[in-house]
Amino acid sequence: MHGATLVFILTGVLLYLVMGALMFNYLEAGHEEKHFDLLQTTKQEFLSNYTCVDLENLNKFIDTLAEVMGVGVDPTKNETNFSTSWDLASAFFFCGTIVTTIGYGNISPKTWWGQFFCICYTLVGIPLFGFLLAAAGDHLGTSLRNAIAKIEALLWKFKVKPVIVRVITSVLSILLGCVLFIFLPILVFQKIENWTLLESAYFVVITLTTVGFGDYVAATQQT
């Protein structure tokens, strides 16, 4: 690749990043500011209604609340008995987000040994899952090629032009991939999680691309 081409691509990527930053700043900063104002108003109302509590103690309580939420404790639950977010099912789900490199971030290890084990587990698990993905992709590709070959054979019988055959088979391949990996999961998660169509589509795309923000996670309460 020529140096000029590399500079051109780098410039394009930087411009794309700047455009994205400007758009997200415009779309999200105001929403965040509204919630900041709501927090300040709520704090003032609380201090006015409960004069026995001063601002310092209230801030200490908020800091403690933020700390326990950071390690995965849900403060909205009224349970008196401890219920861990690291039960076997949640831990298994977490391991799945590691090997697939999605990393939602809704739960993560906080202890020294947990983080150390996570490093080792990641370094072994990602290549292992990569081998599985390659094998599954090869099998799926073979099945898809066989199906496409049958469609092509059917089109040849009707003496369809080769160019049109290639266009039809390419479009069918793309549509099949979109149905299996995008449209069908969107409908499934929309039904199971009671999300809107946009929320479900957002979750599927963010998951499929392994971005995994963690703001929407299946089978957990929405953050």
N, C-alpha and C positions, 0 to 999 in steps of 0.2 A: 504493500500500500504506500503510495506517495505521501510525502510530508504534507503537501497542500491539501490532499484529501483528508488526512487525519485532522488537520487544523479545522477544515470545513465541518467535519462530523462533530468535533469537540465543541465548536462554536454553536452548532445546532442543538447539542445536548444542553449546553449552558443556558441558551435562550429558552429552551423548553423548561428547564428547572426554574428560571426566573419567572416565566409566565405562570407556572404552577404555583410558585410562592405568592405571587401577586393575587391570584384567584383565591387561594385558600385564606390569605390574609383578609381579603374583602368579604368572603363568605362566612368565615368562622370567628373573626375577632370581635365583631359586634355581639354575636351570640354569647361569647365568653364574658364580655363586659356586662351584659345584662345579668348573668348569674353572679358575677362579682358584686354588683349593686344589690342584688337580692340577698346575698350573704350579709353584707353590711347592714342592710335594713333589718334583717331578721335578728342579727346580734343586738342592734339597738333596741328593738322591740322586746327582746328577751330580757335585757338589762333593765328596761323600764318597768316590765311586769314583775320581775323578781329582783327587787332591790337588795336582797341579801347576798346576791352573787355579784362580784366585781369583775371588771374586764380581764384582770390577770388570771383569775381562776377559770373564767370561761375559755380563755385562750389555751390554758393548760388542758382543759377537757377536750377542746377541739384538736389539739396536738396529739393527745392520747388516742382519740378517735381515728385520726388519720394514720397513726402508727399501726393500730390493730387492723385497720382496713388494708394497709399495705402488706400485711402478712397473710391476708386471706380470711380474716374473721369478719363475718357479716353482722354489723351492729344493729340491724333492723329486726333481727330475730329475737323473740322474747323467751327463748329456751334457757333454762337454768343449767341443764347438763351440756357438757362440752360436745360439740359435733365438728369433727375435723373436715377440712376441705381436701385432705389427702387420703380419703378412703381408697380402697382398691380400684374402684371404677374410675375415680378422678385421676389417680396416679397412672393408671393404664392409658387414659386419654392423654395425659401430659406426655407420656413416653411416645405416643403416636405423633404428637405435635413436634417432638424433637426429631425423630427419624425422618419425618416428611419436610422438615425445615420450615414449617408453618409458624410455630412459636407464637400462639395467641397472646401469651403474657397474662392471662387471667389468673393463673397460679404459677409460681416459680419458687425454686428452693431458696430459703433464707439462711439456713445454717451453713457453717463452713464445710462440713462433711457432705452435705447435700449438694452444694455447689461444685465441690471437687468430684463427686461421683457423676454429676451432670456433665462435666467436661469429658470424662472418660467414656461415659455412655454415648455422648454425642459423636465423638471421634470414631467409635466403632459402629454405632447404629446407622448413621447417615450412609456410609458406603454399603452396608449390608442391605438397607432398603433400596439403594440405587441398583444393586444387582437384581433384587426382586422386581423392581419397576422395569428394568430392561428386559427381563424374561417375560413379564406380563405384557409389555408393549410389543415384543416380538410375536408372542402368541396371538395377541389381538390384531396385529398387523397382518399376520398370515390369514386369519379368519376374514379380515376385511378385504384382502386381496382376492381371496377365493370368491367372496360374494360379488366383488366388482367384476371379476372375470366372467361370472355367470351372467351378469347384467350386460356386459360387453358382447358376449356370445349371442344373447337374445337380440341385441340391437343389430349385430351383424346379419342376422337372419332377415331383418327388415331392410337390409342394405342401406343403413344409415351411414353418412359420410364419416370418415375417421376423425376429422376435427370435431364434429358434433358429438361423437361418442366420447372423446376425451373430455369435452366440456361437461357433458352430462354426468360422467363418472366422477369428475372432480367436484362438481356441485353436490352430488349425492354424498360424497365422502365428507365434505365440509358440513353439510346439513346433519349427517349422522353424528359427527363429533359434537356439534353444537347441542343436539338433542340429548345425547348421553351425558355430556359433561357440564352443560349450562342450563338448558331449558327444563329438563326433567328434575335436576336437583333444586332448581328455584321453586318449582311447584311443590316438591316434597317438603322442603324446609318451610315454605309459606304455610302449608297445612299443619305440619307437626308443631312448629314453634309459634304459630299464630302471629307471624310477622306480616307486614305489608309486602306487596310485590317488590317495591323498591328495596326494602330492608333485606329481603331474601336474596334478591339479585346482587346487592352489595356484598352480603356475606359470602355468596358462592364465588364471585369474582375475586374477592380479597383472599379467600381460602385457596382457590384454584391457582392463583398466581403466587402462592406461598408468602404473601405480604403479611397476613395474619395480625391485624391491629389488636384484636381481642376485645373490641367494644361490643361485638356480637359473637356469641359462642353458643353453639347448639347444646340444648339440654341443660343450660344454666340460666340464671336470672340475668336479664339484660342490665349492663352497667349504665 
